[in-house]
């Protein structure tokens, strides 16, 4: 989003350099967040996502901010990224660095956005925007219980991909949360059914319409597959969820505590 890019530019003018790695320049608004091992975690996340997408930018700026600064963007926001062909930036909440597991997931998620932004830049946003968050969540291995996610989706009602795309972009937090989780569930079902490589092939497809890209990559009409996903979600929602502890703040954490 353009406003996020403007926030990034403002922050870059007001922070100190803390660490440089092969692909990252890490800056801190408060040096108390300087945490040994942060660069290594970011580089590991970079290698993981680049192994999937193969198009990541060579240089990424990372800005670590305090809760007050991040809360101005959103109290449920753990991190966000901004991309254009000349520059890539990730902004991370400082407390995230205290938990290496959370940082790994958050870093992979935001790095994935940077790669997907380039891949989706010339595609019809209305056709493909619904899957960006879901792909990032799948590739970053978000620690979410499928049963809880399915119960939540059933409680809200399954959306079509146009509705999911609109929900993800909503300024209403509860609507956005629903969009994130439905995008994640549907993308994960694609990856489980056909393989993660096929999910990525759909994103990289030269076809401008999502339905065509999906069919060419899977051999299955999307309408047919969508019905299978709806059936899968309802069956999953009848199961007993696993007991899992989730430490990642924001949309996903709240959704699971409410499910």
C-alpha positions as CSV (number, residue, x, y, z in Angstrom):
1,X,0.0,0.0,0.0
2,X,1.2,3.5,-0.8
3,X,0.6,4.8,2.7
4,X,2.7,2.0,4.2
5,X,5.5,3.0,1.8
6,X,5.3,6.5,3.0
7,X,5.5,5.3,6.6
8,X,8.6,3.3,5.7
9,X,10.3,6.4,4.2
10,X,9.6,8.5,7.3
11,X,11.0,5.8,9.6
12,X,14.1,5.4,7.5
13,X,14.9,9.0,8.1
14,X,14.7,8.7,11.9
15,X,16.5,5.4,12.8
16,X,20.0,4.1,13.3
17,X,21.8,1.3,11.5
18,X,22.0,-1.7,13.7
19,X,23.2,-4.6,11.5
20,X,24.0,-5.6,7.9
21,X,23.8,-9.1,6.5
22,X,24.0,-10.5,2.9
23,X,20.5,-9.3,2.0
24,X,19.3,-7.1,4.9
25,X,20.1,-3.7,6.4
26,X,18.5,-3.7,9.8
27,X,17.6,-0.4,11.5
28,X,16.2,0.3,15.0
29,X,14.1,3.2,16.3
30,X,15.3,2.1,19.8
31,X,18.6,0.2,20.2
32,X,17.0,-1.8,23.1
33,X,15.5,-4.1,20.4
34,X,19.0,-5.0,19.1
35,X,18.9,-8.8,19.5
36,X,21.8,-11.2,18.7
37,X,20.8,-13.7,16.0
38,X,18.2,-11.5,14.3
39,X,20.2,-11.3,11.0
40,X,20.6,-15.0,10.9
41,X,16.9,-15.6,11.3
42,X,16.1,-13.2,8.6
43,X,18.7,-14.8,6.2
44,X,17.3,-18.3,6.9
45,X,13.8,-16.9,6.2
46,X,15.1,-15.4,3.0
47,X,16.6,-18.7,1.8
48,X,13.3,-20.5,2.5
49,X,11.1,-18.2,0.6
50,X,13.6,-17.7,-2.3
51,X,13.6,-21.4,-2.6
52,X,9.9,-21.3,-3.4
53,X,9.7,-18.1,-5.4
54,X,13.2,-17.5,-6.8
55,X,12.7,-13.8,-7.4
56,X,13.5,-12.0,-4.1
57,X,15.2,-8.6,-4.1
58,X,18.9,-8.7,-3.4
59,X,18.6,-6.0,-0.8
60,X,15.9,-5.5,1.8
61,X,15.6,-2.7,4.5
62,X,14.2,-3.8,7.8
63,X,13.0,-1.3,10.4
64,X,12.3,-2.4,13.9
65,X,9.9,-0.1,15.8
66,X,8.3,0.1,19.2
67,X,4.7,-0.7,20.1
68,X,3.6,2.9,20.0
69,X,4.9,3.4,16.5
70,X,3.4,0.2,15.2
71,X,0.1,0.8,16.9
72,X,-0.2,4.0,14.8
73,X,-0.4,1.6,11.8
74,X,-2.6,-0.9,13.7
75,X,-2.8,-2.5,17.1
76,X,-3.1,-5.9,15.5
77,X,-0.2,-5.4,13.1
78,X,2.9,-7.4,13.8
79,X,4.8,-6.4,10.7
80,X,4.2,-5.0,7.2
81,X,6.1,-4.6,4.0
82,X,6.4,-2.1,1.1
83,X,7.7,-2.9,-2.4
84,X,8.4,-1.2,-5.6
85,X,10.9,-2.1,-8.4
86,X,13.5,0.1,-6.8
87,X,13.1,-0.6,-3.1
88,X,11.9,-3.2,-0.6
89,X,11.2,-2.5,3.1
90,X,9.9,-4.5,6.0
91,X,8.7,-2.9,9.3
92,X,8.6,-5.2,12.4
93,X,7.3,-4.7,15.9
94,X,10.3,-4.7,18.3
95,X,8.9,-7.2,20.7
96,X,8.7,-9.8,17.9
97,X,12.5,-10.1,18.0
98,X,12.3,-11.5,21.6
99,X,10.7,-14.8,20.2
100,X,12.9,-16.4,17.5
101,X,10.1,-18.7,16.4
102,X,7.6,-15.8,15.9
103,X,10.3,-13.8,14.2
104,X,10.9,-16.6,11.8
105,X,7.3,-16.9,10.8
106,X,6.8,-13.1,10.5
107,X,9.9,-12.7,8.5
108,X,9.0,-15.4,6.0
109,X,5.5,-13.9,5.7
110,X,6.7,-10.4,4.9
111,X,9.6,-11.5,2.7
112,X,7.1,-13.6,0.7
113,X,5.0,-10.5,0.2
114,X,8.0,-8.8,-1.5
115,X,8.4,-11.7,-3.9
116,X,4.6,-11.9,-4.6
117,X,4.3,-8.2,-5.2
118,X,6.6,-8.5,-8.2
119,X,4.9,-11.6,-9.5
120,X,1.4,-10.1,-9.2
121,X,2.3,-6.6,-10.2
122,X,1.2,-7.0,-13.8
123,X,-1.9,-9.2,-13.0
124,X,-5.5,-8.1,-12.6
125,X,-5.8,-7.3,-8.9
126,X,-9.4,-8.2,-8.8
127,X,-8.6,-11.7,-10.1
128,X,-5.5,-12.6,-7.9
129,X,-5.5,-10.3,-4.8
130,X,-7.5,-12.8,-2.7
131,X,-4.6,-15.4,-2.6
132,X,-1.6,-13.2,-1.6
133,X,-2.1,-13.4,2.1
134,X,-3.0,-17.1,1.9
135,X,0.2,-17.9,-0.1
136,X,2.3,-16.0,2.4
137,X,0.7,-17.8,5.3
138,X,1.2,-21.2,3.7
139,X,4.9,-20.6,2.7
140,X,5.7,-19.1,6.2
141,X,4.1,-22.2,7.9
142,X,1.8,-20.2,10.1
143,X,1.1,-22.3,13.3
144,X,-2.6,-22.4,13.0
145,X,-4.9,-25.3,13.7
146,X,-6.9,-26.3,10.7
147,X,-9.9,-27.4,12.8
148,X,-10.1,-24.0,14.6
149,X,-9.7,-22.2,11.3
150,X,-12.5,-24.2,9.7
151,X,-14.8,-23.7,12.7
152,X,-14.2,-19.9,12.4
153,X,-14.9,-19.9,8.7
154,X,-18.1,-21.9,9.1
155,X,-19.2,-19.5,11.8
156,X,-18.7,-16.6,9.3
157,X,-19.8,-18.4,6.1
158,X,-17.5,-19.4,3.3
159,X,-16.8,-16.5,0.9
160,X,-16.0,-16.7,-2.8
161,X,-12.6,-15.4,-4.0
162,X,-13.9,-12.0,-4.9
163,X,-15.3,-11.6,-1.4
164,X,-12.1,-12.8,0.1
165,X,-10.1,-10.3,-1.8
166,X,-12.4,-7.4,-0.7
167,X,-12.3,-8.6,2.9
168,X,-8.5,-8.8,3.0
169,X,-8.3,-5.1,1.9
170,X,-11.0,-4.0,4.4
171,X,-10.3,-1.3,7.0
172,X,-12.6,-3.2,9.4
173,X,-10.4,-5.5,11.5
174,X,-13.0,-8.3,11.9
175,X,-13.7,-8.4,8.2
176,X,-9.9,-8.4,7.4
177,X,-9.4,-11.3,9.9
178,X,-12.1,-13.3,8.1
179,X,-10.5,-12.6,4.7
180,X,-7.0,-13.7,5.9
181,X,-8.2,-17.0,7.3
182,X,-10.3,-17.9,4.3
183,X,-7.5,-17.0,2.0
184,X,-5.1,-19.2,4.1
185,X,-7.6,-22.1,4.3
186,X,-8.2,-22.1,0.5
187,X,-4.6,-21.7,-0.4
188,X,-3.6,-24.5,2.0
189,X,-6.2,-26.8,0.5
190,X,-4.7,-26.1,-2.9
191,X,-1.2,-26.9,-1.7
192,X,-2.3,-30.1,0.1
193,X,-4.3,-31.3,-2.9
194,X,-1.9,-30.5,-5.7
195,X,1.4,-29.6,-4.0
196,X,3.0,-26.3,-2.9
197,X,4.7,-26.1,-6.3
198,X,1.4,-26.0,-8.1
199,X,0.2,-23.2,-5.8
200,X,3.2,-21.2,-6.8
201,X,2.7,-22.1,-10.5
202,X,-0.7,-20.6,-10.3
203,X,0.8,-17.3,-9.0
204,X,3.4,-17.3,-11.7
205,X,1.0,-18.3,-14.5
206,X,1.0,-16.0,-17.5
207,X,-2.8,-16.2,-17.7
208,X,-4.5,-13.0,-16.7
209,X,-7.6,-14.6,-15.3
210,X,-7.3,-16.7,-12.1
211,X,-9.7,-19.4,-13.3
212,X,-7.6,-20.0,-16.4
213,X,-4.4,-20.0,-14.4
214,X,-5.9,-22.5,-11.9
215,X,-7.2,-24.9,-14.6
216,X,-3.9,-24.8,-16.6
217,X,-1.9,-25.7,-13.5
218,X,-4.3,-28.3,-12.0
219,X,-6.4,-29.7,-14.8
220,X,-9.5,-29.1,-12.6
221,X,-12.1,-26.3,-13.0
222,X,-11.9,-23.9,-10.1
223,X,-15.6,-23.9,-9.5
224,X,-15.4,-27.7,-8.9
225,X,-12.4,-27.3,-6.6
226,X,-14.1,-24.5,-4.7
227,X,-17.0,-26.8,-3.8
228,X,-14.5,-29.4,-2.6
229,X,-12.9,-26.8,-0.3
230,X,-16.3,-25.8,1.1
231,X,-17.0,-29.5,1.9
232,X,-13.6,-29.9,3.4
233,X,-14.0,-26.9,5.7
234,X,-17.4,-28.1,7.0
235,X,-16.0,-31.6,7.6
236,X,-12.9,-30.2,9.4
237,X,-15.1,-28.0,11.6
238,X,-16.8,-31.1,13.1
239,X,-13.5,-32.4,14.4
240,X,-11.8,-31.7,17.8
241,X,-9.0,-29.1,17.5
242,X,-5.5,-29.7,18.6
243,X,-4.2,-28.0,21.7
244,X,-1.6,-25.6,20.4
245,X,0.1,-22.5,21.8
246,X,0.3,-19.6,19.4
247,X,2.6,-16.7,20.3
248,X,2.2,-14.6,17.1
249,X,0.2,-11.4,17.7
250,X,-2.3,-9.9,15.5
251,X,-5.1,-11.1,13.2
252,X,-4.3,-14.8,13.4
253,X,-3.7,-15.0,17.1
254,X,-7.0,-13.2,17.9
255,X,-8.9,-15.4,15.4
256,X,-7.7,-18.5,17.0
257,X,-8.4,-17.4,20.6
258,X,-12.0,-16.6,19.5
259,X,-12.6,-19.8,17.5
